[in-house]
Amino acid sequence: MRVSSRPRGTRLMSKPICSLLLLLSLSCIVPAVLADGEHDHDRARAALRAGEVLPLSTILERVAREQPGQVLEVELERDDGRWIYELKLLQGEGKLVKLKVDARDGAVLRKKSDGR
């Protein structure tokens, strides 16, 4: 007599079929995600080559003079036709600061802190 933990009348799919179904489902998702990421990356690189944005290292040097801290996150976004670096900094005593910086000249446009 054979004892099974699955309900009577159900069949398990073979491992090769499960693997194939997983692969097919991922093949639909992954290219879309990669395409978006590559597109954004390519746009940012083109903006740097065209002189529309300063290199990140230059932005970080300028910001560090006024807002020292450990950089936690950086994003480069296009906002109303303007390139903006969004920075998250961890400053002394655990203070979190979020900055919006004009990517063309490094000017701080907005500063938000957690108030510590």
NULOMI-99425 format. One record per residue (C-alpha): x, y negated, z negated. Coordinates in steps of 0.25 Angstrom, whole numbers, plus 5000, padded with zeros to 4 digits. Example, Ala and Ser with C-alpha at 12.3 -4.5 7.8 and 13.67 -1.06 7.14 Angstrom:
<sites>
504950184969
505550044971
</sites>
This chain:
<sites>
500050005000
500549865004
500349744995
500249605002
500149474995
499449405007
497849415009
497349525017
497149505032
498249395033
499449405041
500849345040
501449275052
502849335055
504049245052
504349215067
502949165069
503049075057
504349025061
503948995075
502648915070
503448835060
504448805071
503348755080
502748675070
504048605067
504348585081
503148495082
503548415070
505048395070
505148325084
504148215080
504948185067
506248185074
505748105085
505247995076
506547995068
507447985080
506647875086
506747795073
508247825072
508447785087
507647655085
508547615073
509847655081
509347565093
509047455084
510447455078
511047465091
510247345096
510647265084
509247255079
509647315065
510947305057
511547435053
511147495040
512447485034
512447335036
511047325030
511447405018
512647315016
511847185017
510747245008
511747294997
512247154995
510847104990
510247244986
511247344981
510847484979
510847624984
510147644997
509047744996
508347735009
508447655022
507447645034
507547565046
506147525051
505547435062
504547335055
503747235064
504847235074
505947215064
506947325059
506947345044
507847425035
507147475023
508047505011
507847574998
508847544988
509047594974
509647484965
510147484951
509347544940
508447624950
507847504957
507347534971
507347424981
506747424995
507247335005
506747295019
507947235027
507947175041
508747265049
509247155058
509947065048
509847145034
508947045028
508147095016
506647075020
506047145008
506447194995
505547284985
506047344973
505447434962
505647324952
506647394942
</sites>
